[in-house]
């Protein structure tokens, strides 16, 4: 499984046991590429294509090589669909399982859906089959993303107590969330990989709940806010560095 993640909004590319997931493709955050490929040649081909599309400084390599089987021409088929068009897709998943290719996600511009669908249909050739499900993203998501500006809502170390810098950002978020009232927004908590995965999952859930509580105290309607904790399962940066772990400890807002 190969996974390309670009934090917040994602595109995942799965191939057999290979998954390439790219998150936050619209935002300028690192893309984590992880999963399993059958050989070093396939790994280098995929990474080189990722570097060409997103830049070497935006791609974090976590691909593993294991003796798995793959259809003839698998790596060429995967790299062919890693294009700049993926940058326009948010909250998405691109998967390649054997010969089945699926692309789902949202786009900011309704007018981009048809040409991008046509582009991918032209790229896919027999025996591969394509299923695309793209929908227009709400303008409200862009408003929220532009307000957050990739900033990290920080907490006191290992706790659910918001840091002063975190409450300052949330004060701004409260204003914009009230502007998009009527739309449900999911608050998603993430942690770095330090410590127990089970404890990180709980911590991420509790931090998301703490953000919701703070926002409701700022008169954001509680009925429009939901919470989810994903622990350390969706990193946007390298957990082996201090800066990477800081980026991974984050709160995201997703318009439903």
Secondary structure by P-SEA (a helix, b strand, c coil): cbbbbcccbbbbbbcccbbbbbccccccbbbbbbbbcccaaaaaaaaaaaaaacccccccccccccccccccaaaaaaaaaccccccccccbbbbbcccbbbbbbccccccaaaaaaaaaaaaccccbbbbbbbbbccaaaaaaaaaacccccccccccccccaaaaaaaaaaaaaaaaaccbbbbbbbbbcccccaaaaaaaaaaaaaaaaaaaaaaccccccbbbbbbcccccccccccaaaaaaacbbbbbcc
